[in-house]
Amino acid sequence: MENSGEEPAVEGGFDGAKATELVAELRRTFASGRTRGFEWRAAQLKAIVRMIEEKETEITAALYEDLSKPGMESYLHEVSMAKAACTFALKELKRWMKPEKVPSSITTFPSTAEIAPEPLGVVLVISAWNYPFLLSIDPVIGAIAAGNAVVLKPSEIAPSTSALFAKLLPDYIDNSCIKVVEGEVPETTALLEQKWDKIFYTGNGKVGRIVMAAAAKHLTPVALELGGKCPVLVDSNVDLKVASKRIVVGKWGCNNGQACIAPDYILTTKSFASKLVDSLKETLDKFYGKDPMESADLSRIVNSNHFNRLAKLLNDEKVSGTVVYGGQQDEKRLKIAPTLLLDVPHDSLMMKEEIFGPLLPILTVSLLEIRMHHLLTFLVSNKSSITCFFLQFDKVEECFDFIYSKDKPLAAYLFTKDKKLKEKFVRTVSAGGMLINDTILHLANPHLPFGGVGESGIGAYHGKFSFDTFSHKKAILSRSFGGEARARYPPYTPQKQKILRGLINGSFIALLLALLGWPRD
Amino acid sequence: MGEGFDAARAAEMVAELRESFMAGKTRSFEWRAAQLKGLARMVDEKEADITAALHDDLAKSQMESFLSELSMVKMSCLFTLKELKRWMKPEKVPTSATSFPSSAKIMSDPLGVVLVISAWNYPFLLSIDPVIGAIAAGNAVVLKPSEVAPATSSLFARILPEYLDTSCVRVVEGSIPETTALLEQKWDKILYTGNARVGRIVMTAAAKHLTPVVLELGGKCPVLVDSNVDLKVASKRIVVGKWGGNNGQACIAPDYIITTKSFAPQLVDSLIITLEKFYGKNPLESADLSRIVNSNHFSRLTKLLDDEKVSGTIVCGGQRNEKSLRIAPTILLDVPDDSLIMKEEIFGPLLLIVTVNELQEGFDLITSKSKPLAAYLFTKDKKLEHKFVKTVFAGGMAINDTILQFTNPHLPFGGVGESGMGAYHGKFSFDTFSHKKSVLSRGFGGEVSMRYPPYTTKKQRILRGLITGNIIAVILALIGWPRN
């Protein structure tokens, strides 16, 4: 445990000047080489593990204050995930830090080539409010593992967790290299004006654009973990009971729908919809009881801003007639019951924005809703006859069209036993990540990169991808003074050109001649 | 194209390409391979035209055009064709106990419709090489070649449609208005090669659409020269890296040398001898040297030379011919730290030599400047080599040679900090134009009821035991101990 004894966090009045000072300080520390060694990095990671173990009660309490997050969720989704990320990094770090030898090409014979990871320098992590512990510490783990100095700006919308970081982190990690800055828009703006070597932002697309534009001024690379409307495509060929449980726990068991990879909307066929709705209702009753507003297993809505936002989606006259389950609201306690809506209009607000709450719309499609344009495009590009097209047509595939028409989401889900449908889904739907026959879980696999594409984000992390995202992969070619190929040097005679041409076309004779010093000048 | 290419036309073009992409045209291996084969054929069949255009734009010698542009493009095509099937295959990865049973893989999806903005100094290579990557990854592409190399730009507009599928690959010629119109559109990726000032403009435009970018920029590439070297070989490799690469107008050309005061005279002498051997007594007439690309850059470079702070430091060269846009290979010794030439990227045939008392000061000088695209070291001392690799931050490095790190397709080529972000070449090109999509797949078995609400204490204890691998805890929880 190293503690240089400096102030834990910058207190009020954190303006541009203080931000500049902070970065300069960290740059000096970084330049001193303090963060480079394996020992330092491992010590920080071990300290974070210890912090999680020793302060689990405080962390869980802060999460409960900020979100009324159930203890089980705090443990499962935040505490244990953060700890797993640390222990995985500790286990693998030496290997990740090693340069990777790569083949040399004949054009540089003899030579050795390798790719060496090096830290970027001083990086900024801006976290989110919905998983305020995990989404702060997980990127920080990656930044430290890669040997950087870090500034963490936790979300002010989760103030207890933010204050907890400011209080706890300095007790465990090297405060000369890792700092916490609390604050809101002014403080974040002050931070964004500085020159960082990387910025890692988790949040929404609007602020993501602001972060990237600020980064552009300094040519700072960014990773943006954003959101989107995560679709769940449900086929009729499923184990409905299991599918239903997995959808419900993925939606409401994750911060009551306030999660970037929570199911946002369901797509299924008209013929299957009623069965699905019934099953979801049954599962919801089982999980949260007849009075879900009293269930301790559901997070509340984080604050009144978001409560109003969600209430507005729900009270939109376009959707009011479509509620088939739930819909209760309690503004004082910031609670909204798990709510199912059936066939909300495509042009309702709910179908345009990311919901990020406990409302789950179910959209249905039928054979009659084929878009002529899609049909024509399909025919033109596949030269197939109309009869063939209809015979091969799978109703559920119309849902694909709907998904293609929206921005690329952070996650897309499909429930089916049909292998061909699964293949088509995986092949043609673009999303940050995908899960077949479950929800959420891909987040927990450290071998899978976690990140978005298009509107859902840039870059990825988790496991080695965290290490990579905070590293620069430096190419190194190493030669000795032997292996001179005279043909390489001016004046460029026709003979030299011939030999070099031959060499490049892979001719070993040409290589030999070149190495033997042909042609003689 | 170029007349009246405004934002409306740009939007139309992007929409067209998006439709082609959504129709799935670019997805198959066959389509991608056909395009790449088309490009390889184009290099073979149009070599004379390409070489002529490069000579028009830069007075680039035939040897250089072949070595540094044509053959590099062809090798890139062939390497990609050889490896593409393998790259396209999903990569299976281990699964974690938390999702047992399951299978996990990472798929490479094309991003969609991408924009490649090229540079003027290697106008053929720096246009086609990124396009190769974009096509290999299954994207539709728009190429905007540099207007500062107009012969090559119009060559692309003319010949690319003969070899590539124009419903998915387009060329847009033009200068600032056309580039601005393109940058206003929503792309799925932009790869820009050029300078940092425009790099910022590109990234700012991209930020409006959350478009990821690769920026291949520049910087002052240092060459640290130890006294413990084979001087003759080092000298040749430095000279060919500097002036044999488009007469110093290359992003990875040596910009300045750092050596000890005691070694400098030997180094300078050796460089001068090598220069004369390569380019003769009258280098302004040598056909093996590119000219300066245009009068803008010629003025920029002569301004650097004519700066009164540096005029007394020329130890070799300095001759120029404005009409033929030629400046002779020039070496300057110990220019003042605050001269313009020590601050900006030179990008021309002027080579600085900075002398220090000890090489350590050289390290300090390099690390005091922004991170360059390439850094070079000449030494036989393994410890010095090790220290250099560890302490100098740069896009890439070569030890005891210059430039060549660029030619190895297994090495990523890109900058860091002011010299850029992202990388390409070889598989890195494929990766940079792909989205790596995680796919986790389960069946309906393997249900873990502890996962579901209501969250009883018993469930929590079991899950905790499972996650921490504490079997005893799991067993105790299962049999209901301790009783609460």
Interface residues (C-beta under 8 A of the other chain):
Chain A: A31 R36 P70 G71 M72 E73 Y75 L76 S80 A84 V102 P103 S104 S105 T107 T108 S111 A113 I115 A116 E118 L120 G121 D197 G205 G208 R209 M212 A213 A215 A216 K217 L219 P221 L224 L226 V238 D239 V242 A243 K245 V248 V249 G253 F287 Y288 G289 S295 A296 D297 T377 V380 S381 Y404 K417 K422 V426 T428 S430 A431 G432 G433 M434 L435 I436 N437 D438 L441 H442 A444 N445 P446 H447 L448 P449 F450 V453 G454 E455 G457 I458 G459 A460 H472 K473 K474 A475 I476 L477 S478 R479 S480 F481 E484 R488 Y489 P490 P491 Y492 K496 Q497 L500 R501 I504
Chain B: E19 M22 A23 G24 K25 S61 Q62 M63 E64 F66 L67 S71 M75 V93 P94 T95 S96 T98 S99 S102 A104 I106 M107 D109 L111 G112 D188 A196 G199 R200 M203 T204 A206 A207 K208 L210 P212 L215 L217 V229 D230 V233 A234 K236 V240 G244 F278 Y279 G280 S286 D288 T367 K380 E385 V389 K390 F393 A394 G395 G396 M397 A398 I399 N400 D401 L404 Q405 T407 N408 P409 H410 L411 P412 F413 V416 G417 E418 G420 M421 G422 A423 H435 K436 K437 S438 V439 L440 S441 R442 G443 F444 E447 R451 Y452 P453 P454 Y455 K459 Q460 L463 R464 I467 T468
